[in-house]
Every structure is written in C-alpha cells, then in structure tokens.
Amino acid sequence: MFAIARGCAALYELIIVGAGPCGIAAALEARRQGLNYLVLEQGSVCMSLTKYPIYMTFASSPEKLELGGHPFPTGGEKPTRLEAIRYFRRVAEVEQINVRQDEKVVRVEPLGGGGYLVHTRRRNGSEERYEAQNIALAIGYFDKPNMLNIPGEANPERCTHFYTEPSPYYGMEVAVVGGRNSAVEAALQLYRAGCKVSLIYRRGELPPSIKPWVRPDIENRLKTGEIKGYLDTQIVSINPQTVTLERAGQTFDIPNDYVFALTGYSPDQSVLRKLGVIIDAETGRPQYSEATMETNVPGLFLVGVIAAGYDANKIFIENGRFHGKAVVNAIVSRRAAV
C-alpha cells in the first residue's frame, strides 16, 4: 500500500494538497528528486475520478495519461474510468507515495520566518498540524458545482449535480441540464437505460467541444425526438412533479421525476485568496509563473486544473501531470543555491 505519514515532527520541504492524478504526478517527482514531502487528501487517492460516470471513457489515449514512466494498460483504444482509477492508485502504491488519506486541509497559515503551518481534520474529528517550506495545491474542481440558484435545486430527492450511473432511474422522466460532454453523455446513457430524457441547454446549439464520436449520436437522438431537446432554454424551477422552463420569454412545464444539473464546476479559491494570491476578476485565473507554477505568494504553487481559473477545459490530466515537475525543479534549484 501507500507510505503512510505519521505525526508532524518533521518540517516538510513540500506539502501537496490533493491526491488526484496531478497530485500523484507531483509526488512522484518530489520522491524521485529527494524532497521531504507529504500528500494530504481529504478522501481517498483519486477520489475525484470516482465521481465520474461509471461508464465514462476518457477522450485521451492511455500514453497521454501515464505517470512516471509507468505504462497504462487498457483493454481498448481509450481508457475507461475504472481502468484509470486502478492505474493511478497502482502507481501510487508501487511508488510508495507518502500520503495521508481522509485528512482535509481546513486552514493554511503563513509562518513569520517563511513557510506554512497546515491544519487538518480527519473524519473522526481528530486534528493535525504540519509545517512546510512550500505548498502545492492540487485540489481540482469537483467539490464546488455551479449552482442554478433556482427553487427546488437543494432537494436531493429531486436534483443532483453529480451523475454516476443510469440504472436507478429506469422508466423515469429525467432532465439533464447542460450541453457539454458530461451532460450529453449522461443524457445518452440515461436514454439507453430506459429513461425518458430531456436535455435542457441555455444556448441554441451544442458546443464544438463535444467528443467527435459522441456528437453524431446525440444529434441523431435529438433529431428523432428519442431525447427531447430544449435548446436555447433555461430551467427556472424544480417542482414536485414537473420542471418549469423558459424559452423566448415564455414559461412552460414538462413532466419530471429527477434533475441532473450538470452545469460544470468552479474552483474553490478560498485558500488562494486568504493567502494573498492575485486572481483575475474576469477569468478567475490565479497569478502564477508558467515556468515554475509558483503564485505571486512565495512558496505557494499550483498543480492541475486549479491553475485554470473559470475555464476548466484549459487544463487536463494530459498537461497538468507535468506541473509537478516544474514545482519540484523550482524547489530543488533553490535548495541547491543555498
């Protein structure tokens, strides 16, 4: 299994917050370059991937997802969600990544003489503190869905912002809100599992970013009416047995048993803001050096999609996996210069 860190007697050269694929890649680089490091993960290693749809297939080929030179075996041309979870966790095990799972970072404080004090809390309520010269945030997006801010959205019996599998909704009238890949693929899976599916999207046409092998499928289903398409339409409320939609200033109701609000996610930038990272008001992009991934706050680095701001489509595992090397190279070069 993983190398499990205990206690906080040591001053770590680097603490990595988040054990998703990009966080693991950063840890691999830290280990190989001899840094005294620790990974803190609020759930389990690669927990973010467990929130992906069960039958999801990655758009990337396996070699573009590989970490640390470990080959990514897959049964098809593109890896599945399950294959990715198994692969990244196996890499972490083989490399004996120094990680503490089920440990949420609740506060980060700058220390007067440089470095940071990291406060954590486990599910059982116990708390820990760690000191680090540098911190790399690899915290991803999935904890903060984009809210519709409409009546009924907060009722878990009627609405969710996460989609995993279609089978529990067999025969139901379901509405999928959104038009990007996650929403479109969910709509197709729900349709094929025997659901009566409506796809609600606020724009007049689906975006060009839809996977090329998915676009003909969804367009044909919409054309035939097998999936009811409500484009250029807003959802304005989730009612006990219907949802209310608005198009061209007119409102109307359609039957509904459950809503999947798959409208994307936003970065949790609270830690960045509290520590003084400059964030562009329009793009949400934190200020950082692309050469080192260091923010305007010394010793605070970004890894993975947290660096993308509001446009999560700019950074994937494909390119985010290289951020850790830039971070570690910067830290090692400073250590060598002392």
C-alpha positions as CSV (number, residue, x, y, z in Angstrom):
1,M,0.0,0.0,0.0
2,F,1.0,3.7,0.2
3,A,3.6,5.0,2.6
4,I,1.5,6.5,5.4
5,A,2.8,9.6,7.1
6,R,2.5,9.8,10.9
7,G,2.8,12.8,13.1
8,C,4.2,16.2,12.2
9,A,7.7,16.3,13.8
10,A,9.4,17.0,10.5
11,L,9.4,20.2,8.6
12,Y,8.4,19.1,5.1
13,E,10.0,20.8,2.1
14,L,6.8,20.3,0.2
15,I,3.2,19.5,1.1
16,I,0.9,18.6,-1.8
17,V,-2.8,19.1,-1.1
18,G,-4.8,16.7,-3.2
19,A,-4.1,13.1,-4.4
20,G,-5.7,13.1,-7.8
21,P,-3.7,12.2,-10.9
22,C,-1.8,15.6,-11.0
23,G,-1.1,15.5,-7.3
24,I,0.3,12.0,-7.6
25,A,2.5,13.1,-10.5
26,A,3.8,15.9,-8.3
27,A,4.5,13.5,-5.5
28,L,6.4,11.1,-7.9
29,E,8.6,13.9,-8.9
30,A,9.2,15.0,-5.3
31,R,10.1,11.5,-4.3
32,R,12.5,11.0,-7.3
33,Q,14.3,14.2,-6.6
34,G,14.7,13.5,-2.9
35,L,12.4,16.1,-1.4
36,N,11.0,15.6,2.1
37,Y,7.3,15.8,1.1
38,L,3.8,14.8,2.2
39,V,0.5,14.5,0.3
40,L,-2.7,15.4,2.1
41,E,-6.0,14.0,0.7
42,Q,-9.4,14.7,2.1
43,G,-10.8,11.5,0.8
44,S,-9.0,8.6,-0.9
45,V,-6.4,8.6,-3.6
46,C,-8.0,9.6,-6.9
47,M,-11.4,10.1,-5.2
48,S,-12.2,12.7,-7.9
49,L,-12.3,10.0,-10.6
50,T,-14.8,8.0,-8.5
51,K,-17.2,10.9,-9.1
52,Y,-17.0,10.4,-12.9
53,P,-19.8,8.5,-14.6
54,I,-19.3,4.7,-14.2
55,Y,-19.3,4.0,-17.9
56,M,-17.2,7.0,-18.9
57,T,-14.4,6.7,-21.4
58,F,-11.6,9.2,-21.5
59,A,-11.0,11.3,-24.6
60,S,-7.2,10.9,-24.1
61,S,-5.2,7.9,-25.3
62,P,-3.5,6.0,-22.4
63,E,0.0,7.2,-23.1
64,K,-1.2,10.8,-22.6
65,L,-2.3,9.9,-19.1
66,E,0.8,7.9,-18.0
67,L,2.7,9.0,-14.9
68,G,6.4,8.5,-14.1
69,G,7.1,6.2,-17.0
70,H,4.6,3.5,-15.8
71,P,2.7,2.0,-18.8
72,F,-1.1,2.4,-18.7
73,P,-2.7,-0.9,-19.7
74,T,-6.1,-0.6,-21.2
75,G,-8.5,-3.0,-23.0
76,G,-9.5,-0.6,-25.6
77,E,-8.3,2.4,-27.6
78,K,-9.3,4.8,-24.8
79,P,-9.1,4.1,-21.1
80,T,-12.3,3.7,-19.0
81,R,-13.0,5.4,-15.7
82,L,-12.4,2.1,-13.8
83,E,-9.1,1.5,-15.7
84,A,-7.9,5.0,-14.8
85,I,-8.8,4.6,-11.1
86,R,-6.9,1.3,-10.9
87,Y,-3.9,2.7,-12.8
88,F,-3.4,5.8,-10.8
89,R,-3.9,4.1,-7.5
90,R,-1.5,1.3,-8.5
91,V,1.2,3.9,-9.5
92,A,0.8,5.5,-6.1
93,E,1.2,2.1,-4.4
94,V,4.2,1.0,-6.4
95,E,5.9,4.3,-5.9
96,Q,5.0,4.2,-2.2
97,I,3.7,7.8,-2.2
98,N,3.8,9.4,1.2
99,V,0.1,10.2,1.6
100,R,-2.4,10.7,4.4
101,Q,-5.9,9.9,3.2
102,D,-9.1,11.1,4.8
103,E,-7.4,14.2,6.0
104,K,-9.0,17.5,5.0
105,V,-6.9,20.7,5.0
106,V,-9.0,23.2,6.9
107,R,-6.6,26.1,7.3
108,V,-3.2,27.2,6.0
109,E,-1.2,29.9,7.8
110,P,1.9,31.6,6.7
111,L,4.8,31.4,9.2
112,G,6.7,34.5,10.2
113,G,10.0,33.2,9.2
114,G,8.8,31.7,5.9
115,G,6.9,28.6,5.2
116,Y,3.4,27.5,6.2
117,L,1.5,25.8,9.0
118,V,-1.2,23.4,7.7
119,H,-4.1,22.5,9.9
120,T,-6.1,19.3,9.0
121,R,-9.1,17.4,10.3
122,R,-9.9,13.8,9.9
123,R,-13.5,12.4,9.6
124,N,-13.3,11.2,13.2
125,G,-12.7,14.8,14.3
126,S,-9.0,14.4,15.2
127,E,-6.8,17.3,14.1
128,E,-3.2,17.5,13.0
129,R,-0.7,20.3,12.1
130,Y,2.2,20.2,9.7
131,E,4.9,22.6,8.8
132,A,6.0,23.1,5.2
133,Q,8.5,25.3,3.4
134,N,6.4,25.1,0.3
135,I,2.8,24.1,-0.6
136,A,1.4,22.8,-3.9
137,L,-2.4,23.0,-4.3
138,A,-3.7,20.2,-6.5
139,I,-7.3,20.4,-5.3
140,G,-9.3,20.1,-8.5
141,Y,-12.9,21.2,-9.0
142,F,-15.4,18.6,-8.1
143,D,-16.3,20.0,-4.6
144,K,-18.0,23.1,-5.9
145,P,-20.6,22.6,-8.6
146,N,-22.0,25.6,-10.5
147,M,-25.4,26.2,-8.9
148,L,-28.5,27.0,-10.9
149,N,-29.9,29.1,-8.0
150,I,-33.5,28.0,-8.6
151,P,-36.3,26.7,-6.4
152,G,-36.1,23.0,-5.7
153,E,-32.4,22.7,-6.5
154,A,-31.3,22.0,-2.9
155,N,-33.7,19.0,-2.6
156,P,-31.6,15.8,-3.1
157,E,-34.8,13.8,-3.8
158,R,-35.3,15.9,-6.9
159,C,-31.9,17.1,-8.0
160,T,-28.2,16.3,-8.1
161,H,-25.1,18.0,-9.5
162,F,-23.3,14.6,-10.0
163,Y,-24.0,11.8,-12.3
164,T,-22.6,8.3,-11.9
165,E,-24.9,5.7,-13.5
166,P,-28.3,5.5,-15.1
167,S,-29.8,2.2,-13.7
168,P,-31.7,3.6,-10.6
169,Y,-33.7,5.9,-12.9
170,Y,-35.2,3.3,-15.2
171,G,-38.6,4.4,-16.6
172,M,-38.4,7.9,-15.0
173,E,-38.8,11.3,-16.6
174,V,-35.3,12.8,-16.2
175,A,-34.0,16.1,-17.2
176,V,-30.3,16.7,-17.9
177,V,-29.3,20.4,-17.6
178,G,-26.2,21.3,-19.6
179,G,-24.7,20.9,-23.0
180,R,-21.1,19.9,-22.6
181,N,-19.6,16.4,-22.8
182,S,-20.6,15.3,-19.2
183,A,-24.3,16.4,-19.8
184,V,-24.5,14.9,-23.3
185,E,-23.0,11.6,-22.3
186,A,-25.2,11.3,-19.3
187,A,-28.3,12.0,-21.4
188,L,-27.3,9.2,-23.8
189,Q,-26.6,6.7,-21.1
190,L,-29.9,7.5,-19.3
191,Y,-31.8,7.1,-22.6
192,R,-30.2,3.8,-23.3
193,A,-31.0,2.6,-19.8
194,G,-34.8,3.1,-20.4
195,C,-35.2,6.7,-19.1
196,K,-37.4,9.3,-20.7
197,V,-34.8,12.0,-21.2
198,S,-35.0,15.8,-21.8
199,L,-31.8,17.7,-22.5
200,I,-32.0,21.4,-21.4
201,Y,-29.3,23.7,-22.6
202,R,-29.3,27.5,-22.4
203,R,-27.6,28.0,-25.8
204,G,-29.1,27.5,-29.2
205,E,-26.6,24.7,-30.3
206,L,-24.3,22.2,-28.6
207,P,-20.7,23.5,-28.3
208,P,-17.9,22.4,-30.7
209,S,-16.0,20.7,-27.8
210,I,-18.4,17.7,-27.8
211,K,-16.4,14.5,-28.4
212,P,-16.4,13.7,-32.2
213,W,-17.7,10.1,-31.6
214,V,-20.5,11.4,-29.3
215,R,-21.8,14.3,-31.4
216,P,-23.5,12.3,-34.2
217,D,-25.1,10.1,-31.5
218,I,-26.7,12.9,-29.6
219,E,-27.6,14.9,-32.7
220,N,-29.5,11.9,-34.1
221,R,-31.3,11.2,-30.8
222,L,-32.4,14.9,-30.6
223,K,-33.4,14.9,-34.3
224,T,-35.6,11.8,-33.9
225,G,-37.0,13.0,-30.6
226,E,-35.8,9.9,-28.7
227,I,-34.2,12.5,-26.4
228,K,-36.3,15.6,-26.1
229,G,-34.1,18.7,-26.8
230,Y,-34.8,22.0,-25.2
231,L,-32.1,24.2,-26.6
232,D,-31.9,28.0,-26.0
233,T,-33.9,27.2,-22.9
234,Q,-33.5,27.9,-19.2
235,I,-34.8,25.9,-16.3
236,V,-36.3,28.2,-13.8
237,S,-37.7,25.9,-11.1
238,I,-37.9,22.3,-10.0
239,N,-41.4,21.4,-8.8
240,P,-42.8,18.3,-7.1
241,Q,-43.8,16.6,-10.4
242,T,-42.6,19.0,-13.1
243,V,-39.8,21.4,-14.0
244,T,-40.6,24.9,-15.3
245,L,-38.7,26.0,-18.4
246,E,-38.4,29.4,-20.1
247,R,-37.7,30.0,-23.8
248,A,-38.0,33.3,-25.6
249,G,-39.8,34.9,-22.6
250,Q,-42.4,32.1,-22.4
251,T,-42.6,29.7,-19.5
252,F,-44.0,26.1,-19.6
253,D,-43.8,22.9,-17.5
254,I,-42.7,19.4,-18.5
255,P,-43.2,16.2,-16.5
256,N,-40.2,15.3,-14.4
257,D,-39.1,12.8,-11.7
258,Y,-35.4,13.9,-11.3
259,V,-33.0,16.5,-12.5
260,F,-29.3,16.2,-13.3
261,A,-27.8,19.7,-13.1
262,L,-24.6,19.0,-15.0
263,T,-23.5,22.6,-15.5
264,G,-19.9,22.3,-14.5
265,Y,-17.8,23.2,-11.5
266,S,-15.9,26.1,-10.2
267,P,-12.6,26.2,-8.4
268,D,-12.5,26.7,-4.6
269,Q,-10.2,29.7,-4.4
270,S,-10.8,30.5,-0.8
271,V,-7.3,29.3,0.3
272,L,-5.7,31.2,-2.5
273,R,-7.5,34.4,-1.6
274,K,-6.8,34.1,2.1
275,L,-3.1,33.7,1.4
276,G,-2.9,36.7,-0.9
277,V,-2.9,35.2,-4.4
278,I,-3.9,37.7,-7.0
279,I,-6.9,36.4,-9.1
280,D,-8.1,37.9,-12.3
281,A,-11.7,39.1,-11.8
282,E,-12.8,38.2,-15.3
283,T,-11.1,34.8,-15.9
284,G,-10.7,33.6,-12.3
285,R,-7.1,32.7,-13.2
286,P,-4.7,32.9,-10.3
287,Q,-1.4,34.8,-10.9
288,Y,1.4,32.3,-11.3
289,S,4.6,31.6,-13.3
290,E,4.1,29.0,-16.1
291,A,7.8,28.1,-15.7
292,T,7.6,27.2,-12.0
293,M,3.8,27.1,-11.2
294,E,4.6,29.4,-8.3
295,T,2.0,32.0,-7.5
296,N,2.7,35.6,-6.5
297,V,2.9,34.3,-2.9
298,P,6.4,32.8,-2.4
299,G,6.4,29.1,-1.8
300,L,2.8,28.6,-2.8
301,F,2.4,26.6,-6.1
302,L,-0.5,25.3,-8.2
303,V,-0.8,21.9,-9.8
304,G,-3.5,20.8,-12.2
305,V,-6.9,22.4,-13.0
306,I,-6.8,24.8,-10.1
307,A,-4.5,27.0,-12.2
308,A,-7.1,27.3,-15.0
309,G,-9.4,29.7,-13.3
310,Y,-13.0,29.5,-14.5
311,D,-12.2,27.6,-17.7
312,A,-11.5,24.1,-16.6
313,N,-11.1,23.0,-20.3
314,K,-7.7,24.6,-20.4
315,I,-6.0,22.0,-18.1
316,F,-6.5,18.2,-18.1
317,I,-4.5,15.3,-16.8
318,E,-2.7,15.4,-20.1
319,N,-0.9,18.7,-19.4
320,G,-1.5,19.0,-15.6
321,R,0.6,15.9,-15.0
322,F,3.7,18.0,-15.9
323,H,3.1,20.8,-13.4
324,G,4.6,18.8,-10.5
325,K,8.0,18.6,-12.3
326,A,8.1,22.4,-12.7
327,V,7.2,22.8,-9.0
328,V,9.9,20.4,-7.8
329,N,12.5,21.7,-10.1
330,A,12.0,25.2,-8.7
331,I,12.3,24.0,-5.1
332,V,15.4,21.8,-5.8
333,S,17.1,24.7,-7.6
334,R,16.6,27.0,-4.6
335,R,17.9,24.3,-2.3
336,A,21.0,23.9,-4.4
337,A,21.6,27.6,-4.4
338,V,21.6,27.9,-0.6
